[in-house]
């Protein structure tokens, strides 16, 4: 079994991610490509000590990038939207913005 910190890579701190956090009580994370919804739920509950209501995921393919005549691809990545149960305190991970 993977540790919680191997499942959750980092929070996605964007304008959309922070807006969803405040209006819908939803946290947004970049997660491991092989992580399942139950693994993500258990990881968030163990790290932040909150109750999770639901998890939605989206997988993104890496874009092609060019440097002159050389081409390459950015890595694929997976995003998870984690909705907290009603009445749960929202953890603060983006305080210094």
Backbone bond lengths (Angstrom), bond angles and torsions (degrees), N, CA, C in turn:
res aa  C-N    CA-C-N  psi(-1)  N-CA   C-N-CA  omega(-1)  CA-C   N-CA-C  phi
1 X - - - 1.455 - - 1.527 109.78 -
2 X 1.322 115.60 139.26 1.456 121.00 179.55 1.519 110.80 -78.93
3 X 1.335 116.16 150.69 1.460 119.07 175.57 1.532 108.75 -75.37
4 X 1.325 115.20 163.93 1.465 120.66 -177.84 1.520 111.23 -62.38
5 X 1.350 116.89 -31.68 1.461 120.08 -178.21 1.530 112.05 -80.37
6 X 1.328 118.53 -14.76 1.460 120.94 172.38 1.520 110.59 -82.52
7 X 1.327 117.33 -27.38 1.463 121.70 178.63 1.521 110.29 -77.13
8 X 1.342 117.29 -51.92 1.472 121.79 178.98 1.516 108.90 -89.97
9 X 1.325 116.85 117.50 1.464 119.88 -179.37 1.522 111.69 -83.50
10 X 1.350 116.01 -54.33 1.462 120.42 -178.33 1.520 108.64 -165.41
11 X 1.332 118.10 156.13 1.469 119.11 173.80 1.529 109.80 -75.22
12 X 1.311 115.83 147.28 1.466 121.25 176.50 1.522 106.97 -92.53
13 X 1.334 115.99 105.64 1.458 121.60 -176.23 1.527 108.00 -103.39
14 X 1.327 114.69 88.00 1.456 122.07 176.49 1.530 107.76 -127.69
15 X 1.303 116.39 173.90 1.456 119.96 179.31 1.526 110.43 -62.17
16 X 1.323 116.74 -42.27 1.466 120.70 178.89 1.530 110.96 -66.95
17 X 1.331 116.70 -42.40 1.458 120.57 -179.61 1.513 112.94 -63.31
18 X 1.333 117.03 -40.98 1.465 120.46 178.41 1.530 111.60 -72.40
19 X 1.343 117.09 -32.53 1.463 120.19 177.07 1.517 112.00 -66.38
20 X 1.319 116.43 -42.42 1.464 121.15 177.90 1.520 110.32 -66.29
21 X 1.324 116.02 -35.01 1.466 120.63 179.43 1.524 111.09 -62.50
22 X 1.319 117.49 -42.33 1.454 120.87 -176.62 1.527 112.97 -80.32
23 X 1.331 118.35 -37.97 1.458 120.05 -174.34 1.526 113.25 -87.59
24 X 1.330 118.53 -35.43 1.460 120.93 -172.31 1.524 113.90 -115.78
25 X 1.333 119.10 6.89 1.478 123.42 -178.28 1.523 110.34 54.41
26 X 1.340 115.90 47.70 1.449 122.32 -177.21 1.524 109.51 -124.67
27 X 1.326 116.59 132.79 1.459 122.63 176.31 1.521 108.79 -99.04
28 X 1.333 117.37 147.29 1.457 122.16 -179.05 1.527 108.50 -121.61
29 X 1.342 116.43 127.12 1.460 121.88 -177.86 1.514 110.55 -132.45
30 X 1.344 115.51 149.22 1.460 120.70 163.81 1.520 105.38 -86.67
31 X 1.332 116.34 128.95 1.461 120.90 -175.52 1.519 109.87 -124.17
32 X 1.317 115.68 170.10 1.459 121.96 177.24 1.529 109.77 -63.33
33 X 1.334 116.79 144.71 1.465 120.74 -179.07 1.524 112.39 -61.59
34 X 1.315 117.94 -31.07 1.459 121.39 -176.75 1.523 113.14 -95.15
35 X 1.322 117.78 4.57 1.463 121.03 -178.94 1.526 110.29 -73.13
36 X 1.331 116.07 137.55 1.459 121.48 176.23 1.520 109.45 -93.85
37 X 1.337 116.00 168.85 1.460 119.78 -179.16 1.527 111.64 -64.30
38 X 1.321 117.77 -36.78 1.465 119.78 179.36 1.522 111.29 -69.56
39 X 1.334 118.02 -36.42 1.465 120.68 175.88 1.524 111.07 -64.83
40 X 1.332 116.89 -40.83 1.464 121.45 178.73 1.528 109.78 -64.36
41 X 1.324 117.03 -43.53 1.465 121.52 179.40 1.521 111.11 -61.00
42 X 1.318 117.56 -46.09 1.466 121.49 -179.73 1.528 111.24 -65.88
43 X 1.336 117.07 -37.66 1.466 120.82 -180.00 1.524 111.04 -65.26
44 X 1.328 117.78 -45.22 1.470 121.09 -179.98 1.524 110.30 -65.19
45 X 1.332 116.81 -41.19 1.463 119.50 -179.95 1.519 111.80 -65.51
46 X 1.341 117.87 -36.97 1.464 119.66 -178.51 1.532 112.12 -77.10
47 X 1.329 118.68 -36.75 1.470 120.84 -177.83 1.529 111.39 -76.20
48 X 1.336 117.55 -48.17 1.461 121.24 -172.47 1.523 113.85 -97.96
49 X 1.338 118.58 -5.99 1.470 123.03 178.40 1.532 111.60 57.01
50 X 1.328 116.69 48.85 1.460 123.51 177.57 1.529 108.54 -129.46
51 X 1.332 116.65 165.60 1.458 122.38 176.58 1.531 108.78 -97.19
52 X 1.325 116.87 131.73 1.464 122.78 -177.37 1.519 109.23 -100.44
53 X 1.332 116.01 133.74 1.460 121.10 178.50 1.524 110.70 -88.49
54 X 1.341 117.82 -52.14 1.461 120.60 -178.17 1.525 110.36 -151.76
55 X 1.340 114.91 161.96 1.466 121.98 179.19 1.526 107.87 -132.69
56 X 1.332 116.28 130.44 1.464 122.51 172.77 1.519 107.45 -119.71
57 X 1.322 117.45 142.22 1.456 120.35 -178.89 1.526 110.34 -126.63
58 X 1.334 114.34 156.28 1.463 121.98 175.80 1.525 107.81 -143.66
59 X 1.327 116.69 132.85 1.461 121.92 179.79 1.519 108.80 -106.45
60 X 1.329 116.03 133.20 1.460 121.81 -178.03 1.522 109.93 -116.63
61 X 1.319 116.88 133.50 1.460 121.36 176.28 1.519 109.32 -81.95
62 X 1.329 116.30 145.32 1.455 120.91 179.02 1.515 112.12 -67.61
63 X 1.310 116.29 141.98 1.465 121.09 -179.95 1.517 110.29 -83.98
64 X 1.327 115.72 153.45 1.462 120.41 174.50 1.524 109.04 -77.06
65 X 1.310 116.34 135.01 1.454 121.94 177.75 1.521 108.96 -127.09
66 X 1.336 116.07 141.80 1.463 121.37 -178.05 1.516 110.46 -121.03
67 X 1.324 114.87 143.12 1.462 122.70 170.33 1.522 106.00 -129.91
68 X 1.328 115.07 92.38 1.459 119.33 -175.86 1.520 109.84 69.18
69 X 1.330 116.68 -125.16 1.463 119.61 -179.29 1.525 112.76 -87.51
70 X 1.324 117.93 -5.24 1.463 121.58 -178.17 1.522 110.50 -93.80
71 X 1.317 116.11 135.02 1.461 120.28 178.38 1.523 109.54 -118.74
72 X 1.301 115.18 154.85 1.455 121.68 177.05 1.511 108.68 -159.00
73 X 1.304 115.80 177.51 1.452 121.36 -179.46 1.517 110.38 -125.57
74 X 1.315 115.61 142.03 1.457 120.15 169.35 1.523 107.57 -71.81
75 X 1.326 117.70 155.94 1.466 118.31 -178.72 1.526 112.04 -72.16
76 X 1.348 115.77 152.52 1.452 121.01 172.82 1.526 108.40 -68.79
77 X 1.337 116.56 152.20 1.458 119.69 178.90 1.513 110.56 -149.24
78 X 1.327 115.38 163.35 1.449 122.25 -175.33 1.525 109.68 -127.60
79 X 1.334 116.07 136.40 1.459 122.68 -179.59 1.522 108.47 -115.05
80 X 1.333 116.53 141.76 1.461 121.57 178.62 1.521 109.90 -125.02
81 X 1.337 115.88 131.52 1.456 123.22 173.16 1.525 106.92 -101.52
82 X 1.325 117.25 115.71 1.461 122.34 -175.36 1.527 108.35 -111.58
83 X 1.336 116.10 112.07 1.465 121.10 179.47 1.523 109.07 -91.63
84 X 1.345 115.43 130.87 1.460 120.81 179.39 1.524 110.21 -88.19
85 X 1.329 115.69 154.85 1.465 120.26 177.25 1.522 109.53 -68.37
86 X 1.321 115.89 157.38 1.464 121.72 -179.08 1.525 109.80 -62.58
87 X 1.318 116.34 136.59 1.453 121.56 178.46 1.513 114.69 90.38
88 X 1.340 118.48 -4.52 1.463 121.39 179.46 1.521 109.82 -80.04
89 X 1.333 115.94 143.53 1.459 121.06 178.41 1.529 109.23 -77.57
90 X 1.318 116.49 133.12 1.462 121.88 -177.91 1.529 109.75 -77.26
91 X 1.342 119.12 122.26 1.469 120.08 177.04 1.525 110.87 -69.02
92 X 1.319 116.53 146.16 1.464 122.12 -178.71 1.525 109.13 -103.26
93 X 1.320 117.06 110.16 1.449 120.77 175.41 1.522 111.70 -120.17
94 X 1.331 118.45 -0.87 1.463 122.28 -179.89 1.523 109.75 -128.36
95 X 1.321 117.07 58.42 1.460 120.33 -174.85 1.516 113.04 -84.37
96 X 1.324 118.72 -29.93 1.466 121.62 -170.73 1.521 112.87 -96.52
97 X 1.318 118.93 33.21 1.462 120.11 179.25 1.500 111.30 -95.92
